[in-house]
Amino acid sequence: MSMSPFTRVLKVRVASPVLSGLIWSCIWLGAGALLLSMMLAGSSLRETELDPWVFGIHGFAAMAGGFVSARRSGRRGWYFGAANGALYTLLIVLSSFLATDIDWSMKVAVMFGLTVLTGAFGGMFGVNTGSSTGGKR
């Protein structure tokens, strides 16, 4: 059975488990940002009340990315999940600094700890859902 050229072009496989986890973290971050925007527009929620929601979305995004990276690696789930969470936070802080010149505060440290822990947690679940061949499919 041959695949059409169009189908072959759309099949992109990311080789690095951590990079694929970061991509999925960014996808979930985008979905969370969209949800928060709709909540701000459609309710009496104010921007000053968003901190718990923002931390929850970052934690969930890191957990989803840790799940994907550990599933792809097939081993050391907590390690790949925590690495995904740490790199995710570094990318978020770097882009926030470049975009809005944020200050270093305790919120950055809390977010780093949260994303590393939730990424490791997601990684522990993700490593057990992958194939037994160590992520090679």
C-alpha positions as CSV (number, residue, x, y, z in Angstrom):
1,M,0.0,0.0,0.0
2,S,1.6,3.3,-1.0
3,M,1.0,6.6,0.8
4,S,0.1,9.7,-1.2
5,P,2.7,12.5,-1.2
6,F,0.4,14.7,0.7
7,T,0.1,12.2,3.6
8,R,3.9,11.7,3.7
9,V,4.4,15.5,4.0
10,L,2.1,15.8,7.0
11,K,3.7,13.0,8.9
12,V,6.4,14.7,11.0
13,R,8.0,12.8,13.8
14,V,9.9,14.6,16.5
15,A,12.9,12.4,17.5
16,S,13.5,13.9,20.9
17,P,11.1,12.9,23.7
18,V,11.7,16.2,25.6
19,L,11.1,18.3,22.5
20,S,7.8,16.4,21.7
21,G,6.8,17.0,25.4
22,L,7.6,20.7,25.1
23,I,5.5,20.9,21.9
24,W,2.5,19.3,23.7
25,S,3.1,21.6,26.7
26,C,2.8,24.6,24.5
27,I,-0.4,23.2,22.9
28,W,-2.0,22.8,26.3
29,L,-0.7,26.3,27.4
30,G,-2.4,27.7,24.3
31,A,-5.7,25.9,25.1
32,G,-5.5,27.2,28.7
33,A,-4.8,30.7,27.6
34,L,-7.8,30.6,25.4
35,L,-9.9,29.3,28.3
36,L,-8.7,32.0,30.5
37,S,-9.5,34.7,27.9
38,M,-13.0,33.4,27.6
39,M,-13.4,33.3,31.4
40,L,-12.2,36.9,31.6
41,A,-14.5,38.1,28.8
42,G,-17.6,36.2,29.9
43,S,-17.6,36.5,33.7
44,S,-16.9,38.9,36.5
45,L,-13.4,37.5,37.0
46,R,-10.7,40.2,37.1
47,E,-7.1,40.0,36.0
48,T,-5.9,40.4,39.6
49,E,-7.7,37.1,40.5
50,L,-5.9,35.0,37.9
51,D,-2.9,33.7,39.7
52,P,-4.4,30.4,40.8
53,W,-5.7,29.8,37.3
54,V,-2.4,30.6,35.7
55,F,-0.5,28.3,38.0
56,G,-3.0,25.6,37.4
57,I,-2.7,25.9,33.6
58,H,1.1,25.9,33.8
59,G,1.0,22.9,36.1
60,F,-1.3,21.0,33.8
61,A,0.7,21.9,30.7
62,A,3.9,20.7,32.3
63,M,2.1,17.5,33.4
64,A,0.8,16.8,29.9
65,G,4.3,17.5,28.4
66,G,5.9,15.2,31.0
67,F,3.4,12.5,30.2
68,V,4.2,12.7,26.5
69,S,8.0,12.9,26.9
70,A,8.1,10.0,29.2
71,R,5.8,7.9,27.0
72,R,8.0,8.6,24.1
73,S,11.2,7.8,26.0
74,G,9.8,4.6,27.5
75,R,12.1,4.9,30.5
76,R,12.9,7.1,33.5
77,G,9.5,8.8,33.5
78,W,10.1,11.1,36.5
79,Y,13.4,12.3,34.9
80,F,12.0,13.1,31.5
81,G,8.9,14.6,33.0
82,A,10.9,16.8,35.4
83,A,13.3,17.9,32.6
84,N,10.3,18.8,30.5
85,G,8.8,20.9,33.4
86,A,12.1,22.7,34.0
87,L,12.7,23.5,30.3
88,Y,9.1,24.5,29.9
89,T,9.4,27.0,32.7
90,L,12.7,28.3,31.4
91,L,11.1,28.9,28.0
92,I,8.1,30.6,29.6
93,V,10.3,32.9,31.8
94,L,12.6,33.7,28.8
95,S,9.7,34.6,26.5
96,S,8.0,36.6,29.3
97,F,11.2,38.5,30.0
98,L,11.7,39.3,26.3
99,A,8.1,40.3,25.8
100,T,7.3,42.3,28.9
101,D,10.5,42.6,30.8
102,I,9.2,40.7,33.9
103,D,11.1,40.8,37.2
104,W,12.4,37.8,39.0
105,S,10.1,37.2,41.9
106,M,9.0,34.4,44.2
107,K,6.2,33.5,41.6
108,V,8.9,32.4,39.2
109,A,10.4,30.1,41.8
110,V,7.0,28.7,42.7
111,M,6.2,28.1,39.1
112,F,9.5,26.4,38.5
113,G,8.9,24.0,41.5
114,L,5.3,23.4,40.4
115,T,6.1,22.6,36.8
116,V,9.1,20.3,37.7
117,L,6.9,18.4,40.2
118,T,3.8,18.1,37.9
119,G,6.1,17.3,35.0
120,A,7.7,14.5,37.0
121,F,4.2,13.3,38.1
122,G,3.0,13.2,34.5
123,G,6.2,11.4,33.5
124,M,5.6,8.7,36.1
125,F,2.2,8.0,34.5
126,G,3.4,8.4,30.9
127,V,6.2,5.9,31.1
128,N,3.8,3.2,32.1
129,T,1.5,3.8,29.1
130,G,4.1,3.5,26.4
131,S,5.0,0.4,24.4
132,S,7.4,-2.2,26.0
133,T,9.9,-1.5,23.2
134,G,11.3,1.6,24.9
135,G,9.4,4.2,22.8
136,K,10.6,2.8,19.4
137,R,7.6,2.3,17.2
